Amino acid sequence: MNTNQILTTLIIVFVIYFIFVNIKIVIKIKQSREAGIKLYKKNWYYKFLSRYFIKNLPS
């Protein structure tokens, strides 16, 4: 394998990992409303995820 193939493989693995981590976070927030509300108020990244993937979170 040359360098380009290795880099491409690493990037693909990273993207797949990132997607799965986001899915796990969204599932955790959906399953636990109280934890989801605390995370939503605390962190801009969770606000972003909640805005696009989770509806009806009280403000």
Legacy VTK file of the C-alpha trace (Angstrom):
# vtk DataFile Version 3.0
C-alpha trace
ASCII
DATASET POLYDATA
POINTS 59 float
0.000 0.000 0.000
1.241 3.438 -0.790
0.775 6.557 1.309
-2.380 7.739 -0.467
-4.140 4.440 0.106
-3.199 4.449 3.782
-4.418 8.022 4.254
-7.654 7.309 2.405
-8.269 4.233 4.540
-7.606 6.151 7.755
-9.949 8.955 6.717
-12.722 6.490 5.861
-12.296 4.709 9.206
-12.353 8.052 11.052
-15.527 9.183 9.259
-17.308 5.899 10.015
-16.239 6.120 13.673
-17.407 9.747 13.892
-20.827 8.834 12.467
-21.274 5.980 14.953
-20.272 8.198 17.889
-22.847 10.796 16.836
-25.531 8.133 16.509
-24.726 6.874 20.021
-24.951 10.426 21.413
-28.311 11.034 19.733
-29.666 7.714 21.047
-28.446 8.544 24.567
-30.137 11.953 24.490
-33.376 10.473 23.147
-33.449 7.738 25.787
-32.770 10.048 28.714
-34.603 13.356 28.464
-33.124 14.776 31.666
-29.567 13.992 30.607
-30.369 15.326 27.154
-31.654 18.618 28.540
-28.560 19.034 30.742
-26.240 18.309 27.812
-28.276 20.614 25.577
-27.897 23.538 27.966
-24.216 22.840 28.615
-22.572 22.182 25.274
-22.874 23.815 21.818
-22.114 20.517 20.056
-25.062 18.814 21.737
-27.204 21.832 20.861
-26.272 21.292 17.232
-27.062 17.562 17.363
-30.292 18.139 19.258
-31.487 20.823 16.878
-31.180 18.611 13.828
-31.925 15.136 15.184
-34.130 15.494 18.258
-37.468 17.288 18.381
-39.506 18.617 21.313
-36.717 19.214 23.811
-37.974 21.781 26.318
-35.859 24.896 26.570
LINES 1 60
59 0 1 2 3 4 5 6 7 8 9 10 11 12 13 14 15 16 17 18 19 20 21 22 23 24 25 26 27 28 29 30 31 32 33 34 35 36 37 38 39 40 41 42 43 44 45 46 47 48 49 50 51 52 53 54 55 56 57 58
